[in-house]
Amino acid sequence: MGAKYEVRDGVAVITLDNPPVNGLGFETRREFSAGVDRALADAAVRAIVVTGAGKVFSGGADIKEFGSPKALAEPNLLSLILQLENATKPVVAAIHSVCMGGGLELALGCHYRVAAAGANVALPEVKLGLLPGAGGTQRLPRALGVETALNMIVSGEPVKSELLASIPGQKLFERIVEGDLIDGACAFAREVAAKHAAGAPLPRVRDLKATHPNADAYFGFARNMVKGMSRNFPAPAKCVDAVQAAVKFSKTGKFEDGLAFERELFITLMMTPESKALRHAFFGERAASKIPDVPEDTPVRPVAKVAMIGAGTMGGGISMNFLNAGIPVVMLEMKQDALDRGVATMRKNYEAQVKKGKLAQDKYEARMALLSTTLDYADLAQADLVIEAVFEDMGVKEQVFKALDKVMKPGAILASNTSTLDVDKIAAFTQRPQDVVGMHFFSPANIMKLLEVVRGAKTAKDVLATVMAVARKIRKTAVVSGVCDGFIGNRMVEQYGRQGGFLLDEGCTPAQVDNAIQKFGFAMGPFRMGDLAGNDIGWAIRKRRYVEKPGMRYSKTADLLCEMGRYGQKTGAGWYDYQAGKRDAIPSQAVVEMIEKHRAALGITPRKISDEEIVQRLVYSLVNEGARILEDGIASKASDIDMVYLTGYGFPLHRGGPMCYADQQGLFNVVQAMKRFAANPLDDATFWQPAPLLAKLAAEGKSFT
């Protein structure tokens, strides 16, 4: 692992070799640098070609070293680029497949660059709340032109090599190589070596000019655009500043001043809570796929065909994920009209994508061709994975799983989309509990990224490994949860909802609570969320709670709302009023009057409640329950909880998830706030006792992450 060295007819080929993405870690940098020195010292070597092993040129920084002293250890990336720029023999970057971040910055330090068609080229640092820190903001505008470079840097999105090569006047790629890339790069290197042997100077990107005919007006426009698009994230605006500096220092000829300015901005952004949150999410998403006792090389079961029980909103949405990935689906319902409605809804969803230009007509038709329907369980027998999405009732689940146990082939995975019910009880309805797992999709299932994978007591390790692999194939962020009422997400959101209800009792309106949490950054508040999901669903859960946990307190306002028949958007009335065909939440006078009447019956005098208190009570309720979930072993790590909330519940990305946010606020401060809430006689003092794990970490000055 590091860098490989070979000589091909006078050309030294130095290959980055640090799987899986040729990250520029310390050992790789050290061996690469040694290879450059070796080539420069060898009189038989006339030129150098730099490339990457496998299917990636380089993905940039080695994420295993991110934020550690090794990332800056010499030779660091800046030093490596300087070594290439000052090389006395021509250096050619041979780019293929993926060239991103520090990989592109390294290539920009070479004298020449050639590429294979189809290579994805990007500076994606903005997605981590950063900007390129090794000269990317200074060199790319010189190589590609200011506007193209700024668009790439601000968006972080990849662009195909052949498209970049076609830009008039660009200096990024000398040529797109047809056929074998290394053979073509070596041939090109020999050409330029012969030219430079005659005395021609070696070109450097840093010596080019970054210019724009209307620079001030352009950067003013760019800043306004970025401000409107990036809202809670400072990095895009800093990217504009850095590229503007490239233009400024092109005029003065002080390239090093541009590098210093870029570095200053990079270090500033590294310290922002937004960047810390984005980096936390980046690593958390990767960590979520790792299950402590399930080795990465665990064999997986083949999943070539999926069966779907239920053609309702969830069943149709879940099915679309598999059709999108090219996996055939057979869908079962009890009645033909239910099947017809489900298929019609799926077609409507796809047709909307076609109309918007997001899906080609032929792809739509190909996906629907993978769908078949049936009224007979026997037609599901050969599916490798079956997922039920029927009514959330244990009696209904029992009927389904007993039927599946009779017909499904040996080794088929039996999954439930239950959002709260006991997966171990469901597994016990079968003679194969090792094959049963929870796969809790979030609505709308064809859009939401989160998949809670619920591990039963007897779920086999290869079943878990298979489901995690399937999640990747259908582009979901999978998080493993143990079995408990509500798993990770809904167990926590119940406490969030309880606090929302108590806030109504004490003086808030639904709109005030929702507005406060939406200003904090949530996609929507608890009451708009209830209207969207259906308030009757929460009502059914509470009715079960009243029997199972008679000591748990709730505000009665939500029950009173449902008794009024106000179930949410689907009935045109919930916590808010809704107009036909629209989703705008209109504050309801009838609901306000109901809440006021309820308060009066309880003898409560309403008080003014600040937005700060609203946000703290809602968010810290998630934190406290999350700490209990960690203690119970339902989640294996705090970042898993954050991934659930970032990808399934609309928690603001720039805050990193509830556990990350609590860390940034300081767990001592979180505990102090909980003590204040516990002293409120109208709240639940028992709940606000800090979870033992939270209390311990706060007392020791530690954090969840």
CORDACOR-V896031 format. One record per backbone hydrogen bond with DSSP energy under -0.5 kcal/mol. NH is the residue of the N-H (numbers start at 1). CO is the residue of the C=O. E is the energy in kcal/mol with one decimal. If there is no record, write none. Layout:
nh=NH co=CO e=E
nh=NH co=CO e=E
//
This chain:
nh=2 co=17 e=-3.1
nh=4 co=15 e=-2.7
nh=6 co=13 e=-1.4
nh=8 co=11 e=-3.3
nh=9 co=7 e=-0.6
nh=11 co=8 e=-1.2
nh=12 co=47 e=-2.4
nh=13 co=6 e=-3.5
nh=13 co=11 e=-0.5
nh=14 co=12 e=-0.7
nh=14 co=49 e=-2.9
nh=15 co=4 e=-2.4
nh=15 co=13 e=-0.6
nh=16 co=14 e=-0.6
nh=16 co=51 e=-2.9
nh=17 co=2 e=-3.1
nh=22 co=18 e=-1.4
nh=23 co=18 e=-1.1
nh=24 co=60 e=-3.0
nh=25 co=23 e=-1.9
nh=29 co=25 e=-2.9
nh=30 co=26 e=-2.8
nh=31 co=27 e=-2.5
nh=32 co=28 e=-2.6
nh=33 co=29 e=-2.8
nh=34 co=30 e=-2.1
nh=35 co=31 e=-1.9
nh=36 co=32 e=-2.1
nh=37 co=33 e=-2.4
nh=38 co=34 e=-2.3
nh=39 co=35 e=-2.3
nh=40 co=36 e=-2.4
nh=41 co=37 e=-1.8
nh=42 co=38 e=-0.8
nh=42 co=39 e=-0.5
nh=43 co=41 e=-0.7
nh=45 co=42 e=-1.6
nh=46 co=10 e=-3.4
nh=46 co=44 e=-0.5
nh=47 co=10 e=-1.2
nh=48 co=90 e=-2.7
nh=49 co=12 e=-3.1
nh=50 co=92 e=-3.0
nh=51 co=14 e=-2.2
nh=53 co=16 e=-3.0
nh=56 co=53 e=-1.1
nh=57 co=96 e=-1.0
nh=57 co=98 e=-1.7
nh=58 co=98 e=-1.8
nh=59 co=21 e=-2.7
nh=63 co=61 e=-0.7
nh=65 co=62 e=-2.1
nh=66 co=63 e=-0.7
nh=68 co=65 e=-2.7
nh=71 co=65 e=-0.5
nh=71 co=68 e=-1.4
nh=72 co=69 e=-1.3
nh=73 co=69 e=-0.8
nh=80 co=76 e=-2.3
nh=81 co=77 e=-2.4
nh=82 co=78 e=-2.1
nh=83 co=79 e=-2.3
nh=84 co=80 e=-1.9
nh=85 co=81 e=-2.7
nh=86 co=82 e=-2.1
nh=87 co=84 e=-1.3
nh=90 co=46 e=-0.5
nh=92 co=48 e=-3.0
nh=93 co=112 e=-2.7
nh=94 co=50 e=-3.5
nh=94 co=92 e=-0.5
nh=95 co=93 e=-0.8
nh=95 co=114 e=-2.8
nh=98 co=96 e=-1.6
nh=99 co=120 e=-3.0
nh=100 co=58 e=-2.6
nh=101 co=122 e=-1.6
nh=103 co=100 e=-2.4
nh=104 co=101 e=-0.7
nh=105 co=101 e=-2.0
nh=106 co=102 e=-2.4
nh=107 co=103 e=-1.9
nh=108 co=104 e=-2.3
nh=109 co=105 e=-0.7
nh=109 co=106 e=-1.0
nh=110 co=107 e=-1.3
nh=111 co=91 e=-1.0
nh=112 co=91 e=-2.1
nh=114 co=93 e=-2.9
nh=115 co=175 e=-1.8
nh=116 co=95 e=-2.5
nh=117 co=177 e=-0.6
nh=119 co=116 e=-1.2
nh=120 co=97 e=-3.1
nh=121 co=119 e=-0.6
nh=121 co=159 e=-2.5
nh=122 co=99 e=-2.0
nh=126 co=123 e=-0.5
nh=127 co=124 e=-2.1
nh=128 co=125 e=-2.3
nh=129 co=126 e=-1.7
nh=130 co=125 e=-1.9
nh=138 co=135 e=-0.9
nh=139 co=135 e=-3.0
nh=140 co=136 e=-1.7
nh=142 co=138 e=-0.5
nh=143 co=139 e=-1.8
nh=144 co=140 e=-3.0
nh=145 co=141 e=-1.3
nh=146 co=211 e=-0.6
nh=149 co=145 e=-2.1
nh=150 co=146 e=-2.8
nh=151 co=147 e=-2.3
nh=152 co=148 e=-2.1
nh=153 co=149 e=-2.6
nh=154 co=150 e=-2.9
nh=155 co=151 e=-1.9
nh=156 co=152 e=-2.4
nh=159 co=121 e=-2.4
nh=161 co=119 e=-1.9
nh=164 co=160 e=-1.9
nh=165 co=161 e=-2.4
nh=166 co=162 e=-0.8
nh=166 co=163 e=-0.6
nh=167 co=164 e=-1.3
nh=170 co=167 e=-1.9
nh=171 co=143 e=-4.0
nh=172 co=143 e=-0.6
nh=174 co=113 e=-3.2
nh=175 co=113 e=-0.7
nh=177 co=115 e=-2.8
nh=177 co=175 e=-0.6
nh=184 co=180 e=-2.2
nh=185 co=181 e=-3.0
nh=186 co=182 e=-2.7
nh=187 co=183 e=-2.2
nh=188 co=184 e=-2.2
nh=189 co=185 e=-2.6
nh=190 co=186 e=-2.2
nh=191 co=187 e=-1.7
nh=192 co=188 e=-2.4
nh=193 co=189 e=-2.1
nh=194 co=190 e=-2.0
nh=195 co=191 e=-1.7
nh=196 co=192 e=-2.5
nh=197 co=193 e=-1.8
nh=198 co=194 e=-0.7
nh=198 co=195 e=-0.7
nh=199 co=196 e=-1.7
nh=200 co=195 e=-1.2
nh=207 co=204 e=-1.3
nh=208 co=205 e=-1.9
nh=211 co=209 e=-0.7
nh=215 co=212 e=-1.0
nh=218 co=214 e=-2.9
nh=219 co=215 e=-2.8
nh=220 co=216 e=-1.9
nh=221 co=217 e=-2.3
nh=222 co=218 e=-2.8
nh=223 co=219 e=-2.3
nh=224 co=220 e=-1.8
nh=225 co=221 e=-2.3
nh=226 co=222 e=-2.6
nh=227 co=223 e=-2.3
nh=228 co=224 e=-1.8
nh=229 co=225 e=-1.4
nh=230 co=226 e=-2.7
nh=231 co=227 e=-1.1
nh=233 co=230 e=-2.2
nh=234 co=232 e=-0.5
nh=238 co=234 e=-1.6
nh=239 co=235 e=-2.1
nh=240 co=236 e=-1.6
nh=241 co=237 e=-1.9
nh=242 co=238 e=-2.3
nh=243 co=239 e=-2.5
nh=244 co=240 e=-2.4
nh=245 co=241 e=-1.8
nh=246 co=242 e=-1.4
nh=247 co=243 e=-1.5
nh=248 co=244 e=-2.5
nh=249 co=245 e=-3.1
nh=250 co=246 e=-0.9
nh=251 co=247 e=-1.3
nh=252 co=248 e=-1.1
nh=253 co=249 e=-1.2
nh=254 co=249 e=-1.0
nh=255 co=253 e=-0.9
nh=257 co=254 e=-0.8
nh=258 co=254 e=-1.2
nh=259 co=255 e=-2.0
nh=260 co=256 e=-2.3
nh=261 co=257 e=-2.2
nh=262 co=258 e=-2.5
nh=263 co=259 e=-2.5
nh=264 co=260 e=-2.1
nh=265 co=261 e=-2.2
nh=266 co=262 e=-2.6
nh=267 co=263 e=-2.5
nh=268 co=264 e=-2.0
nh=269 co=265 e=-2.6
nh=270 co=266 e=-2.2
nh=271 co=267 e=-0.9
nh=271 co=268 e=-0.7
nh=272 co=269 e=-1.5
nh=276 co=272 e=-2.2
nh=277 co=273 e=-2.3
nh=278 co=274 e=-2.4
nh=279 co=275 e=-2.8
nh=280 co=276 e=-2.2
nh=281 co=277 e=-2.3
nh=282 co=278 e=-2.4
nh=283 co=279 e=-2.5
nh=284 co=280 e=-2.7
nh=285 co=281 e=-2.3
nh=286 co=282 e=-1.2
nh=287 co=283 e=-2.6
nh=288 co=284 e=-1.8
nh=289 co=285 e=-0.6
nh=289 co=286 e=-0.6
nh=290 co=287 e=-1.7
nh=291 co=289 e=-0.6
nh=291 co=294 e=-0.5
nh=292 co=290 e=-0.5
nh=294 co=291 e=-2.2
nh=295 co=293 e=-0.6
nh=298 co=295 e=-1.8
nh=301 co=462 e=-0.5
nh=306 co=328 e=-2.5
nh=307 co=385 e=-2.9
nh=308 co=330 e=-2.7
nh=309 co=387 e=-2.9
nh=310 co=308 e=-0.7
nh=310 co=332 e=-2.8
nh=316 co=312 e=-2.9
nh=317 co=313 e=-2.0
nh=318 co=314 e=-3.1
nh=319 co=315 e=-2.2
nh=320 co=316 e=-1.9
nh=321 co=317 e=-1.0
nh=321 co=318 e=-0.7
nh=322 co=318 e=-1.0
nh=323 co=319 e=-2.4
nh=324 co=320 e=-2.6
nh=325 co=321 e=-1.0
nh=326 co=323 e=-1.6
nh=327 co=322 e=-2.9
nh=328 co=304 e=-0.7
nh=328 co=326 e=-0.5
nh=329 co=370 e=-1.9
nh=330 co=306 e=-2.2
nh=331 co=329 e=-0.5
nh=331 co=372 e=-2.8
nh=332 co=308 e=-3.2
nh=333 co=374 e=-1.5
nh=339 co=335 e=-1.7
nh=340 co=336 e=-2.7
nh=341 co=337 e=-2.2
nh=342 co=338 e=-2.2
nh=343 co=339 e=-2.6
nh=344 co=340 e=-2.3
nh=345 co=341 e=-2.1
nh=346 co=342 e=-2.0
nh=347 co=343 e=-2.5
nh=348 co=344 e=-2.3
nh=349 co=345 e=-2.3
nh=350 co=346 e=-2.4
nh=351 co=347 e=-3.0
nh=352 co=348 e=-1.8
nh=353 co=349 e=-1.4
nh=354 co=350 e=-2.3
nh=355 co=351 e=-2.6
nh=356 co=352 e=-1.6
nh=357 co=354 e=-1.3
nh=358 co=353 e=-2.5
nh=359 co=353 e=-0.9
nh=364 co=360 e=-2.2
nh=365 co=361 e=-2.3
nh=366 co=362 e=-2.1
nh=367 co=363 e=-2.4
nh=368 co=364 e=-2.3
nh=369 co=365 e=-1.6
nh=370 co=366 e=-0.6
nh=370 co=367 e=-1.3
nh=371 co=368 e=-1.4
nh=372 co=329 e=-2.5
nh=374 co=331 e=-2.3
nh=379 co=376 e=-1.7
nh=380 co=377 e=-2.2
nh=381 co=378 e=-1.2
nh=383 co=380 e=-2.4
nh=384 co=305 e=-2.1
nh=385 co=305 e=-1.3
nh=386 co=413 e=-2.7
nh=387 co=307 e=-2.4
nh=388 co=415 e=-2.3
nh=389 co=309 e=-2.7
nh=393 co=391 e=-2.4
nh=397 co=393 e=-2.3
nh=398 co=394 e=-2.3
nh=399 co=395 e=-1.6
nh=400 co=396 e=-2.0
nh=401 co=397 e=-2.8
nh=402 co=398 e=-2.1
nh=403 co=399 e=-1.7
nh=404 co=400 e=-2.5
nh=405 co=401 e=-2.2
nh=406 co=402 e=-1.1
nh=407 co=403 e=-1.3
nh=408 co=404 e=-2.8
nh=409 co=381 e=-1.9
nh=412 co=409 e=-1.8
nh=413 co=384 e=-2.6
nh=414 co=435 e=-2.4
nh=415 co=386 e=-3.2
nh=415 co=413 e=-0.6
nh=416 co=437 e=-1.8
nh=417 co=388 e=-2.1
nh=423 co=421 e=-0.6
nh=426 co=422 e=-1.8
nh=427 co=423 e=-2.7
nh=428 co=424 e=-1.6
nh=429 co=426 e=-1.4
nh=430 co=427 e=-1.9
nh=435 co=432 e=-2.2
nh=436 co=433 e=-1.3
nh=437 co=414 e=-2.0
nh=438 co=454 e=-2.6
nh=439 co=416 e=-3.2
nh=440 co=452 e=-3.0
nh=441 co=439 e=-1.0
nh=442 co=450 e=-0.7
nh=447 co=444 e=-2.3
nh=448 co=444 e=-2.7
nh=449 co=647 e=-0.6
nh=450 co=647 e=-1.1
nh=451 co=477 e=-2.1
nh=452 co=440 e=-2.3
nh=453 co=451 e=-0.7
nh=453 co=479 e=-2.8
nh=454 co=438 e=-2.0
nh=454 co=452 e=-0.7
nh=455 co=453 e=-0.7
nh=455 co=481 e=-3.0
nh=456 co=454 e=-0.7
nh=459 co=456 e=-0.8
nh=460 co=434 e=-2.7
nh=464 co=460 e=-1.9
nh=465 co=461 e=-2.6
nh=466 co=462 e=-2.0
nh=467 co=463 e=-2.6
nh=468 co=464 e=-2.4
nh=469 co=465 e=-1.9
nh=470 co=466 e=-2.6
nh=471 co=467 e=-2.4
nh=472 co=468 e=-1.7
nh=473 co=469 e=-1.9
nh=474 co=470 e=-2.1
nh=475 co=472 e=-1.3
nh=476 co=471 e=-3.0
nh=477 co=449 e=-2.8
nh=478 co=476 e=-0.8
nh=479 co=451 e=-2.2
nh=481 co=453 e=-2.8
nh=482 co=634 e=-1.9
nh=484 co=482 e=-0.6
nh=486 co=420 e=-1.0
nh=486 co=484 e=-0.7
nh=487 co=484 e=-1.5
nh=490 co=486 e=-1.3
nh=491 co=486 e=-1.2
nh=492 co=488 e=-1.7
nh=493 co=489 e=-2.5
nh=494 co=490 e=-1.4
nh=495 co=491 e=-0.7
nh=495 co=492 e=-0.7
nh=496 co=492 e=-1.6
nh=497 co=493 e=-2.7
nh=498 co=494 e=-2.2
nh=499 co=495 e=-2.2
nh=500 co=496 e=-1.8
nh=501 co=497 e=-2.1
nh=502 co=498 e=-2.4
nh=503 co=499 e=-2.3
nh=504 co=500 e=-1.4
nh=505 co=501 e=-2.0
nh=506 co=502 e=-1.9
nh=507 co=503 e=-1.0
nh=507 co=504 e=-0.7
nh=508 co=503 e=-2.6
nh=513 co=509 e=-1.9
nh=514 co=510 e=-2.6
nh=515 co=511 e=-2.8
nh=516 co=512 e=-2.0
nh=517 co=513 e=-2.0
nh=518 co=514 e=-2.2
nh=519 co=515 e=-2.1
nh=520 co=516 e=-1.4
nh=521 co=517 e=-0.7
nh=522 co=517 e=-2.1
nh=523 co=650 e=-1.2
nh=529 co=525 e=-2.3
nh=530 co=526 e=-1.8
nh=531 co=527 e=-2.0
nh=532 co=528 e=-2.0
nh=533 co=529 e=-2.7
nh=534 co=530 e=-2.4
nh=535 co=567 e=-3.0
nh=537 co=534 e=-1.4
nh=538 co=534 e=-0.9
nh=539 co=535 e=-1.8
nh=540 co=536 e=-2.2
nh=541 co=537 e=-1.9
nh=542 co=538 e=-2.5
nh=543 co=539 e=-2.4
nh=544 co=540 e=-1.6
nh=545 co=541 e=-2.2
nh=546 co=542 e=-2.8
nh=547 co=543 e=-0.8
nh=548 co=544 e=-2.7
nh=549 co=545 e=-3.6
nh=552 co=549 e=-2.0
nh=558 co=555 e=-0.5
nh=560 co=556 e=-2.5
nh=561 co=557 e=-2.3
nh=562 co=558 e=-1.8
nh=563 co=559 e=-2.3
nh=564 co=560 e=-1.0
nh=564 co=561 e=-0.6
nh=565 co=562 e=-1.9
nh=566 co=561 e=-1.8
nh=567 co=565 e=-1.4
nh=568 co=573 e=-2.7
nh=569 co=531 e=-1.9
nh=571 co=568 e=-1.4
nh=572 co=568 e=-0.6
nh=572 co=569 e=-1.0
nh=573 co=568 e=-1.5
nh=574 co=576 e=-3.2
nh=577 co=586 e=-3.1
nh=578 co=572 e=-2.0
nh=582 co=579 e=-2.3
nh=586 co=577 e=-2.3
nh=586 co=584 e=-0.7
nh=587 co=585 e=-0.6
nh=588 co=575 e=-0.7
nh=589 co=587 e=-0.5
nh=592 co=588 e=-1.9
nh=593 co=589 e=-2.5
nh=594 co=590 e=-1.9
nh=595 co=591 e=-2.5
nh=596 co=592 e=-2.5
nh=597 co=593 e=-2.5
nh=598 co=594 e=-2.1
nh=599 co=595 e=-2.5
nh=600 co=596 e=-2.3
nh=601 co=597 e=-2.0
nh=602 co=598 e=-1.4
nh=603 co=599 e=-0.8
nh=603 co=600 e=-0.9
nh=604 co=599 e=-2.4
nh=606 co=604 e=-0.7
nh=607 co=506 e=-2.4
nh=614 co=610 e=-2.1
nh=615 co=611 e=-2.7
nh=616 co=612 e=-2.5
nh=617 co=613 e=-2.7
nh=618 co=614 e=-2.2
nh=619 co=615 e=-3.0
nh=620 co=616 e=-2.6
nh=621 co=617 e=-1.0
nh=622 co=618 e=-1.1
nh=623 co=619 e=-1.9
nh=624 co=620 e=-2.6
nh=625 co=621 e=-1.9
nh=626 co=622 e=-2.5
nh=627 co=623 e=-2.3
nh=628 co=624 e=-1.6
nh=629 co=625 e=-2.2
nh=630 co=626 e=-2.0
nh=631 co=627 e=-2.2
nh=632 co=628 e=-2.4
nh=633 co=629 e=-0.5
nh=633 co=630 e=-1.1
nh=634 co=629 e=-1.9
nh=635 co=629 e=-1.0
nh=640 co=637 e=-1.0
nh=641 co=637 e=-1.0
nh=642 co=638 e=-1.9
nh=643 co=639 e=-2.3
nh=644 co=640 e=-2.0
nh=645 co=641 e=-1.9
nh=646 co=642 e=-2.6
nh=647 co=643 e=-2.2
nh=648 co=644 e=-1.5
nh=649 co=645 e=-0.9
nh=651 co=645 e=-2.4
nh=655 co=652 e=-1.8
nh=656 co=653 e=-1.4
nh=657 co=652 e=-0.7
nh=661 co=657 e=-2.7
nh=662 co=658 e=-2.2
nh=663 co=659 e=-2.0
nh=664 co=660 e=-2.2
nh=665 co=661 e=-2.0
nh=666 co=662 e=-1.4
nh=670 co=666 e=-1.8
nh=671 co=667 e=-2.5
nh=672 co=668 e=-2.0
nh=673 co=669 e=-2.0
nh=674 co=670 e=-2.1
nh=675 co=671 e=-1.9
nh=676 co=672 e=-1.5
nh=677 co=673 e=-2.1
nh=678 co=674 e=-2.3
nh=679 co=675 e=-1.0
nh=679 co=676 e=-0.5
nh=680 co=677 e=-1.5
nh=681 co=679 e=-0.6
nh=683 co=680 e=-1.7
nh=685 co=683 e=-0.9
nh=688 co=684 e=-1.7
nh=689 co=686 e=-1.3
nh=690 co=688 e=-0.6
nh=695 co=691 e=-2.8
nh=696 co=692 e=-2.5
nh=697 co=693 e=-2.6
nh=698 co=694 e=-2.5
nh=699 co=695 e=-2.3
nh=700 co=696 e=-1.8
nh=701 co=698 e=-1.1
nh=702 co=697 e=-2.9
//
